[in-house]
Amino acid sequence: MFRHLHDWDIVQLERTTDSFSLSARGINFLENIGFFVWAMAGYGRLIRTAGSDMLSAEPPDWRTLRDGYSVSRGSRLCNERFIDPIFQSEFTKLGAQCVADLGCGDGHRLFSLAKDHPDLRGIGMDLDSTSIELASAKAERENVSSRLTFISKDIFRLPHPYPDVDCVICSLMMHDILGHLTCADSPAWLQKFFPSLQHITVVDTLQPDEHIGSSTPIFINGFTLIHALMNVELHPRTAYEAALSSNGLELMSSREISGIPSTWMFIARVEKWN
């Protein structure tokens, strides 16, 4: 294994001291390990299937080729490294009392927020049942199940409204929502299920800018490739701004996330539902 790591320039041998250390590439690899887990463990079967099978008259359903738990684990590693330090400071300013995390994965963000905000209540929603089971079990172990609830549901088929939710978090999956709804319909969908909503925080990877080229970190190329294989459209920044600044929503801020190409955080508030 060491020989392979050395051949791949992940580690470097210090012959004078008979020791080894991470190379610059190895350090970069560890910093971006979440992207690797997300792509290769989460969508490895999809990538291996890509080709004639995906281009056939009846291509396989990509959802059957997706490892939902690995996707959520990779997203968690990415969030912890790049997004959460920025997100948590912005979240505190909103004064939320009950938050819904759409696509919560293993619930790591809700657990972190619950620790920092003892009175906060939260609902985590994710399609992957394994991630939800693990999150629910963790909530029981940490004695926060009275504050944090996790449900395995398609967010477009929620069973009922959640009138207590005053803040919605949507990390790395708003492109799916915009793929199902028009920008104009997004606020109406939010109002239907979260009638007391006051703020929405979105973090997502956008349609790459034209200047992205061969020097771009592998993440954005892998992210773009996998979504192309799934026939899931990535959207420009203008689409997010339009969705979060119409029909009663006001876009409060937008900022690029350092370390993740083409990834932005948007915060909007509800002015008045139509």
Sequence and secondary structure as in RCSB ss.txt:
>XXXX:A:sequence
MFRHLHDWDIVQLERTTDSFSLSARGINFLENIGFFVWAMAGYGRLIRTAGSDMLSAEPPDWRTLRDGYSVSRGS
RLCNERFIDPIFQSEFTKLGAQCVADLGCGDGHRLFSLAKDHPDLRGIGMDLDSTSIELASAKAERENVSSRLTF
ISKDIFRLPHPYPDVDCVICSLMMHDILGHLTCADSPAWLQKFFPSLQHITVVDTLQPDEHIGSSTPIFINGFTL
IHALMNVELHPRTAYEAALSSNGLELMSSREISGIPSTWMFIARVEKWN
>XXXX:A:secstr
 HHHHHHTTSEEEETTTTEEEE HHHHHHHHTHHHHIIIIITSHHHHHHTTTTTTSSS   GGGG  HHHHHHHH
HHHIIIIIHHHHHHHHHHHT SEEEEET TT HHHHHHHHH TT EEEEEES HHHHHHHHHHHHHTT TTTEEE
EE  GGG SS  TT  EEEEES HHHHHHHS TTHHHHHHHHH TT  EEEEEEE    TT  TTS HHHHHHHH
HHHHTT     HHHHHHHTSSTTEEEEEEEE TTSTTEEEEEEEES   
